[in-house]
């Protein structure tokens, strides 16, 4: 049969954005409006004639609004098949009407439980029952019913009604698919919240930070990417519903061509590093490893130092800043011989944007991303795909407390060495294991990453550091299994070492440091990054 003319609309929404305009358009097109509670009040305040669902069903709202739409007169009107004679006769026999349009979005459960102080009782009251039931019923019967579950759909639906008095089968199917995804995401959020809670059936239920027995995700595709790590791989960016405004997925792109899969990985890694650095700080990323990092008195100086850490590797890099990019930092990047793929920062001054989008040869393509502010780490659950499943762990993004560190060697680090050791430790945890970094004067001068042998990483870091190694400090993401790395560090003129400790041969490593007069810090915390 032809698409049914939309004669009646049932409206019951939590998010009322665009509601009055949409309903006014429906009324002007001759659609009769039915509504409940707060939605009905909002429509009446907009000057619209609305039929109260409670008057239609003959059953008043009860239990402070918990029960209002769960009634056969509502769901019969949603589920009736307009081409089924028995269905339509049942409507007539029981004094029911059909609803050809349903406008429903759900209680803000996700927003409610995002508040760390929320109680179980408060969360439970934001679990919608009637709303999902209406959405699912309308979506199931999309052959005859149009379901609007998001305000962004209003204009397309209204345009169709104003043009033909009905919606197309194609549009109804598309809206039904979106509606089922909406209720699935909603239920997933509820399941995830309950899985994260302890078993105490109490209004002051405490959240248990251990990993739940079942993990549910609510992801929305944010964008399709040109390709993945390589051109033959398809890729897209999905974001979590609870992703904060200062996450990479929500960064605002101010300039440049579209982001790639690899860009996003490096931008996220850049943020992870600079949130650990003293301000003003800069990180230079290449292939998900820092090839430069620095903090200084001014951002321009920090930028110069970060680039100088490894200028060859820095060509074509991704940059992260923990303070707004200013003109001095932009002028540094605009110098000949430099090339940058993307920059992420809390903000860019107008002068910096002018410089970066007009001076360098690569001005047309450089991606500039504004994050608003650098959010601190939270130790949130982090997922990584393996064949057939996912690994989950708490993210290693919380800072260590230097007050917990110990110095097991005879020599004690100087104040300058301690500052550089703290800087080196902050950078080292973001280098792929086995990770070794060398720093001097709050500047990364050499890094050895991803080697099967720790002493090989030491050798690479020393090679990268060149004639700057003497007097630098060394950080290792995990303990030294032998004293060979200490001997090589002393030979190169390295002045101090920081590492977790915990090896069976710690005594040999400490003895090697004592022989060479090297101060060494044990942090007691390992930072592998595979």
C-alpha positions in Angstrom: 0.0 0.0 0.0 1.0 3.7 -0.3 2.7 5.4 2.6 0.0 6.4 5.1 -0.8 10.0 5.5 0.5 11.4 8.7 -2.6 12.4 10.7 -1.5 12.1 14.3 1.8 12.5 16.1 2.7 11.3 19.6 5.3 13.5 21.2 7.2 12.7 24.4 10.7 14.0 24.7 13.4 14.7 27.2 15.5 16.9 24.9 13.2 19.7 23.8 15.6 21.4 21.4 13.7 22.3 18.2 10.5 20.8 19.5 8.3 23.9 19.3 9.3 24.7 15.8 8.9 21.1 14.6 5.5 20.7 16.3 4.3 24.1 14.9 5.2 22.8 11.4 3.3 19.6 12.0 0.2 21.5 13.3 0.3 23.8 10.3 0.3 20.7 8.1 -2.8 19.4 9.7 -1.3 16.8 12.0 -3.1 16.3 15.3 -0.7 16.4 18.3 -0.8 14.0 21.3 1.6 14.5 24.2 2.4 13.9 27.9 3.7 15.7 30.9 6.5 18.2 30.4 6.4 17.9 26.6 2.7 18.7 26.5 3.3 21.7 28.8 6.1 23.0 26.5 3.9 22.7 23.4 1.0 24.5 25.1 3.3 27.3 26.2 4.3 27.6 22.5 0.6 28.2 21.7 -0.2 24.8 20.2 -3.3 22.7 20.6 -2.3 19.4 22.2 -4.4 16.4 23.2 -3.3 15.0 26.6 -2.4 11.3 26.3 -4.0 10.7 29.8 -7.3 12.1 28.5 -7.1 9.9 25.4 -6.3 6.7 27.4 -8.6 7.5 30.3 -5.7 6.6 32.6 -4.0 9.4 34.5 -0.2 9.7 34.9 0.8 7.9 38.1 3.8 7.4 40.4 5.3 10.8 39.7 5.3 10.2 36.0 6.7 6.7 36.0 3.5 5.4 34.4 1.9 7.4 31.6 2.4 5.8 28.1 2.3 2.1 28.9 -1.3 1.6 27.7 -2.9 -0.5 24.9 -4.4 2.7 23.4 -0.9 4.0 22.9 0.8 0.9 21.7 -2.1 -0.3 19.7 -1.8 2.9 17.7 1.9 2.3 17.2 1.8 -1.3 16.3 -1.3 -1.6 14.0 -0.6 -2.6 10.5 -2.5 -0.3 8.2 -2.8 -3.0 5.5 -4.2 -5.6 7.9 -8.0 -5.5 8.1 -8.1 -7.3 11.5 -5.6 -4.8 13.1 -7.6 -1.8 11.9 -10.9 -3.4 13.0 -9.4 -3.9 16.5 -8.5 -0.2 16.7 -12.1 0.7 15.9 -13.6 -1.9 18.2 -11.6 -0.5 21.2 -11.9 3.2 20.4 -8.3 3.6 19.5 -6.5 5.7 16.9 -3.4 5.1 14.9 -0.2 7.2 15.3 1.7 7.7 12.1 4.5 9.7 13.7 6.2 9.2 17.0 8.6 11.8 18.4 10.5 10.4 21.4 13.9 10.8 22.9 15.0 9.3 26.2 15.8 10.4 29.8 19.4 11.6 30.0 20.8 8.6 31.7 24.3 8.9 30.3 24.6 12.5 31.4 23.3 11.7 34.8 25.8 8.9 35.6 28.6 11.0 34.2 28.5 12.9 37.5 30.8 11.1 39.9 28.6 12.1 42.8 25.4 10.5 41.4 23.7 7.9 43.7 22.1 4.7 42.5 18.6 6.1 43.3 19.3 9.1 41.1 20.5 6.9 38.3 17.6 4.6 38.5 15.1 7.5 38.1 16.8 8.3 34.8 16.1 4.9 33.4 13.4 5.4 30.8 10.8 2.7 30.4 7.9 4.1 28.4 10.2 6.0 26.0 12.2 3.0 24.7 9.0 0.9 24.5 7.4 3.5 22.2 10.6 3.9 20.2 10.9 0.2 19.6 7.3 -0.3 18.8 7.3 2.5 16.2 10.6 1.3 14.7 9.3 -2.2 14.5 6.2 -0.9 12.6 8.3 1.4 10.4 6.3 0.2 7.4 3.6 2.5 8.6 5.1 4.6 11.4 7.7 7.3 11.3 10.0 7.4 14.4 11.9 10.6 15.2 14.4 9.8 18.0 16.8 12.8 17.6 16.1 16.5 17.0 18.5 16.5 14.1 15.9 14.4 12.1 13.0 16.9 12.5 13.7 19.1 9.4 13.9 16.1 7.0 10.7 14.6 8.4 8.8 18.0 8.3 10.0 18.7 4.8 8.5 15.4 3.6 5.2 15.9 5.4 4.9 19.5 4.0 5.6 18.2 0.5 3.4 15.0 0.3 1.7 14.6 3.7 3.7 11.5 4.3 7.2 10.1 4.5 8.9 7.7 2.1 9.5 4.0 3.0 13.2 4.7 2.6 13.2 7.5 5.1 11.2 5.4 7.6 13.6 2.5 7.3 16.6 4.9 7.9 14.9 6.4 10.9 14.0 3.0 12.3 17.6 1.8 12.1 18.7 5.0 13.9 16.0 4.4 16.6 17.1 0.8 17.2 20.7 2.0 17.5 19.6 4.7 19.9 17.8 2.2 22.3 20.7 -0.2 22.0 23.2 2.5 23.1 20.9 3.5 25.9 20.6 0.0 27.2 24.3 -0.5 26.9 25.0 2.6 29.0 22.7 1.3 31.7 24.3 -2.2 31.6 27.8 -0.6 31.8 26.8 1.5 34.8 25.3 -1.4 36.7 28.3 -3.6 35.8 30.6 -0.9 37.3 28.8 -0.8 40.6 29.3 -2.9 43.7 26.7 -5.4 44.8 25.4 -3.3 47.7 21.6 -2.6 47.1 21.8 0.8 48.7 21.0 4.3 47.6 24.5 5.3 48.3 25.9 2.6 46.2 29.7 2.9 45.7 31.3 2.5 42.3 33.9 -0.3 42.2 36.8 0.6 39.9 37.7 -3.0 39.1 37.0 -4.3 35.6 33.4 -5.6 35.3 32.5 -9.1 34.2 30.8 -7.7 31.1 31.9 -4.6 29.2 29.6 -2.7 27.0 30.5 0.2 24.7 28.5 3.0 23.2 30.3 4.3 20.1 29.2 6.7 17.5 30.9 7.0 14.1 32.4 10.5 14.1 34.0 10.4 10.6 35.1 8.1 7.9 38.9 8.3 7.2 40.5 8.1 3.9 42.2 4.8 4.9 43.8 3.1 7.9 47.5 2.7 8.7 48.0 1.8 5.0 46.1 2.8 1.9 44.5 -0.7 1.4 42.9 -0.6 4.9 39.5 1.0 5.4 39.1 3.1 8.6 36.8 5.3 10.6 36.8 7.3 13.8 34.3 6.3 16.5 33.8 8.2 19.7 32.4 7.2 23.1 29.2 8.8 24.2 30.9 9.8 27.4 34.1 11.2 25.7 34.9 14.5 27.4 35.1 17.8 25.6 38.9 17.8 25.9 39.4 14.4 24.3 41.1 14.1 20.9 37.9 12.9 19.3 36.2 16.2 20.2 39.1 18.5 19.3 38.1 21.3 16.9 40.0 21.4 13.7 40.8 25.0 12.8 42.7 24.5 9.6 44.2 21.9 7.2 43.2 18.8 5.3 41.3 15.9 6.9 43.0 13.9 9.6 44.3 10.4 8.9 44.2 7.3 11.1 47.9 7.7 11.9 47.5 11.4 12.6 44.9 10.6 15.2 47.1 8.0 16.9 50.0 10.5 17.1 47.9 13.4 18.2 46.5 11.3 21.1 50.1 10.2 22.0 51.2 13.9 21.9 48.5 14.9 24.4 49.5 12.0 26.6 53.1 13.3 26.8 52.5 17.1 27.2 50.0 16.6 30.0 52.9 15.2 32.0 55.4 18.0 31.1 56.0 21.3 33.1 54.5 24.3 31.4 55.2 25.5 28.8 55.9 22.2 27.2 56.1 20.8 23.7 56.2 17.2 22.4 57.3 16.2 18.9 55.9 12.8 17.8 56.9 10.5 15.0 55.4 7.1 14.5 53.8 7.2 18.0 57.2 7.9 19.8 58.5 11.2 21.0 61.6 12.3 19.0 61.6 15.7 20.8 60.2 17.1 24.0 61.1 20.2 26.1 59.9 22.6 28.7 61.4 26.1 29.1 60.8 29.6 30.4 59.0 30.6 27.2 57.0 28.6 24.7 59.3 29.8 21.8 62.3 28.4 23.7 60.6 25.2 24.4 59.7 24.8 20.8 63.3 25.4 19.6 64.6 22.9 22.2 62.0 20.2 21.3 62.7 20.4 17.6 66.5 20.4 18.2 66.2 17.1 20.1 66.2 15.2 16.8 65.6 17.6 13.9 65.9 14.9 11.2 63.2 12.7 12.8 61.1 15.8 13.5 60.5 16.5 9.8 56.9 15.5 9.1 56.0 15.2 12.8 53.0 15.7 15.0 53.3 18.4 17.7 51.5 18.7 21.0 51.5 21.8 23.3 50.3 22.1 26.9 49.7 25.9 26.6 48.3 28.0 23.7 50.5 28.3 20.7 51.9 31.8 20.4 53.6 33.8 17.7 57.1 32.9 18.9 56.4 29.1 18.6 54.8 29.6 15.2 57.7 31.6 13.9 60.0 28.8 15.0 58.0 26.3 13.0 57.7 28.6 10.0 61.5 28.6 9.5 62.9 26.9 6.3 63.7 23.2 6.6 60.8 22.4 8.9 57.7 20.5 8.0 54.8 19.6 10.4 51.7 17.4 9.7 49.5 18.4 12.6 49.5 20.5 15.8 47.2 20.0 18.8 47.1 22.6 21.6 44.7 24.2 24.1 44.5 27.2 21.9 46.2 29.2 19.1 46.6 32.9 19.3 45.4 34.9 16.2 49.0 35.7 15.4 50.1 32.1 15.5 47.2 31.0 13.2 48.2 33.8 10.8 51.8 32.7 10.7 51.1 29.0 10.4 48.6 29.4 7.6 50.5 31.9 5.5 54.3 31.5 6.0 55.4 27.9 5.7 55.4 26.1 2.4 53.1 23.4 4.0 50.6 26.1 5.2 47.7 24.8 3.1 47.7 21.3 4.6 48.8 21.6 8.2 46.1 20.5 10.6 45.6 22.8 13.6 43.5 21.3 16.4 42.2 23.2 19.4 41.5 21.0 22.4 40.4 23.7 24.8 42.5 22.5 27.7 44.7 19.6 28.5 42.6 17.2 30.6 44.5 15.3 33.4 44.8 11.6 33.2 42.1 9.6 34.9 43.2 5.9 34.7 40.0 5.1 32.7 39.5 1.7 31.2 41.6 1.3 28.0 40.8 -1.3 25.3 43.1 -2.9 22.7 41.9 -5.3 20.1 43.4 -8.8 19.8 42.2 -11.5 17.4 38.7 -12.5 18.6 38.5 -10.0 21.5 39.8 -7.1 23.5 42.3 -6.6 26.2 41.3 -4.1 28.9 43.3 -2.3 31.5 43.3 1.0 33.4 45.2 3.6 31.4 48.7 4.4 32.6 48.1 8.1 32.5 48.3 9.1 36.2 51.4 11.0 37.4 53.9 9.4 39.8 54.7 11.1 43.1 58.4 11.8 43.4 58.0 11.8 47.2 57.7 8.0 46.9 61.0 7.6 45.1 64.2 6.3 46.7 67.9 6.9 46.1 69.7 3.6 46.7 73.2 4.9 45.6 75.9 6.6 47.6 75.7 9.7 45.4 72.7 11.8 45.6 71.2 13.7 42.6 71.7 17.5 42.5 68.6 19.7 42.3 69.3 20.2 38.6 69.7 16.5 38.0 66.5 15.7 40.0 64.5 18.2 37.8 65.9 16.6 34.7 65.3 13.1 36.0 61.6 14.0 36.7 61.4 15.3 33.1 63.0 12.2 31.7 60.7 9.9 33.7 57.6 11.8 32.4 58.8 11.3 28.8 60.1 7.8 29.1 56.7 6.3 29.9 55.5 7.4 26.4 58.3 5.6 24.5 57.8 2.1 23.2 59.5 -0.6 25.3 62.3 -1.3 25.8 62.5 2.5 26.4 65.5 4.6 27.2 65.6 8.4 27.1 68.3 10.9 27.7 67.4 14.5 28.7 69.4 17.6 29.6 68.0 21.0 30.7 64.4 19.8 30.4 65.0 18.6 26.8 64.9 15.2 25.2 68.2 14.6 23.4 68.0 10.9 22.6 65.6 8.0 22.8 65.9 4.3 22.2 62.6 2.7 21.5 61.1 -0.7 20.8 64.3 -2.8 21.0 64.4 -6.4 22.1 67.5 -5.7 24.3 67.6 -2.8 26.8 71.3 -2.2 26.3 70.5 -1.8 22.5 68.0 1.0 23.4 70.8 2.6 25.6 73.1 2.5 22.6 70.6 4.0 20.3 69.8 6.8 22.7 73.5 7.6 23.2 73.9 7.6 19.4 71.0 10.0 19.0 72.3 12.3 21.7 75.7 12.6 20.1 78.0 15.2 21.8 75.2 16.4 24.0 75.2 13.1 26.1 77.9 14.2 28.6 76.1 15.5 31.7 72.7 14.3 30.6 70.4 12.0 32.7 69.0 8.6 31.6 65.5 7.2 32.3 64.5 3.5 31.7 60.9 2.4 31.7 61.7 -0.9 33.5 64.6 -2.2 35.6 68.0 -3.1 34.3 68.5 -6.9 34.3 72.3 -6.5 34.2 74.8 -3.8 34.9 76.0 -3.6 31.3 73.7 -0.6 30.6 75.1 1.3 33.6 78.7 0.7 32.4 77.8 2.0 28.9 76.0 5.1 30.4 79.0 5.9 32.6 81.3 5.5 29.6 79.2 8.0 27.7 79.4 10.6 30.5 75.7 10.3 31.6 75.4 12.0 35.0 72.4 10.3 36.7 69.9 7.5 36.2 66.2 6.9 37.0 64.5 3.5 36.8 61.8 1.4 38.6 64.2 -1.0 40.3 63.0 -4.5 41.3 65.5 -6.7 39.5 67.1 -9.7 41.1 70.4 -8.0 40.2 69.6 -4.6 41.7 72.6 -4.9 44.0 74.9 -5.3 41.0 73.3 -2.3 39.3 73.7 -0.2 42.4 77.3 -1.3 42.8 78.0 -0.3 39.2 76.5 3.2 39.9 78.6 3.5 43.1 81.8 2.6 41.2 81.2 5.4 38.8 79.8 7.9 41.3 76.4 7.9 39.5 73.3 8.9 41.5 70.3 6.7 40.7 66.6 6.9 41.7 64.3 3.9 42.1 60.7 4.9 41.4 59.1 1.6 42.3 56.8 1.9 39.3 57.3 0.3 35.8 55.9 2.0 32.7 56.0 -0.5 29.8 54.3 0.7 26.6 53.9 -2.1 24.0 
